[in-house]
Amino acid sequence: MKKGYLKVYTNTKRAVRRWFLRTLRPCQEMVPLMSESLERRLGVLEHLKLKLHLLVCTWCARYLKQIKFLRRLVRQRTFAAGTDSTSPVALTAEARQRISKSLRRRNSV
């Protein structure tokens, strides 16, 4: 009898997940939002959309984990290199804005 309940639960969970994946924003729209969430504080609606998508989409959740890891790795490496005289020069705020604007333009096309 418990096996039957487990099967119903598993099937229901799978069906709900599939329904959410079909009705939520596609991954292609969520990836830029994931990147932006690392650079700025998201609005409430953006934050909710992203969190809900990540709860349902294991691929995007894994991707966000990977980019967070890479970002942390680069920052640690830059910090460690900062004690060196050959440390890389950080981007200016203006350069970051130009890059961000260029990426947004490219994503909107």
C-alpha positions, -999 to 999 in steps of 0.1 A, spaced: 0 0 0 29 24 8 44 17 -26 12 29 -43 13 62 -24 50 67 -33 42 60 -70 14 85 -70 36 111 -52 64 106 -77 41 108 -107 24 139 -93 57 156 -85 69 149 -121 37 162 -136 38 194 -116 74 199 -125 67 194 -162 37 218 -160 59 245 -144 86 240 -170 61 245 -198 45 276 -182 75 294 -168 99 316 -188 123 295 -210 159 290 -199 172 313 -226 154 342 -208 166 331 -174 203 328 -181 209 366 -185 189 372 -154 211 347 -135 242 367 -146 226 400 -137 217 386 -103 254 383 -96 260 420 -106 230 438 -91 201 433 -67 171 420 -86 137 434 -82 111 414 -63 93 401 -94 126 392 -111 138 375 -80 106 354 -77 107 344 -113 143 333 -110 138 314 -78 107 296 -91 126 287 -123 155 274 -103 133 253 -81 119 235 -112 148 236 -137 178 215 -125 199 225 -155 196 262 -147 202 256 -110 234 237 -119 245 265 -143 240 292 -117 261 271 -92 288 268 -119 290 305 -127 290 314 -90 319 289 -85 338 304 -115 332 339 -102 345 330 -67 375 313 -82 384 343 -104 380 367 -74 402 345 -52 428 343 -79 427 381 -85 429 387 -47 459 363 -44 475 380 -74 469 414 -58 499 410 -36 520 406 -68 535 435 -87 522 418 -119 486 418 -107 459 424 -134 443 458 -136 407 459 -126 381 473 -150 369 508 -144 332 514 -137 328 530 -171 343 500 -188 320 477 -169 290 498 -180 301 497 -216 305 459 -215 271 455 -197 254 477 -223 270 458 -252 259 425 -237 223 437 -232 222 450 -268 234 416 -281 209 397 -260 180 418 -272 188 411 -309 
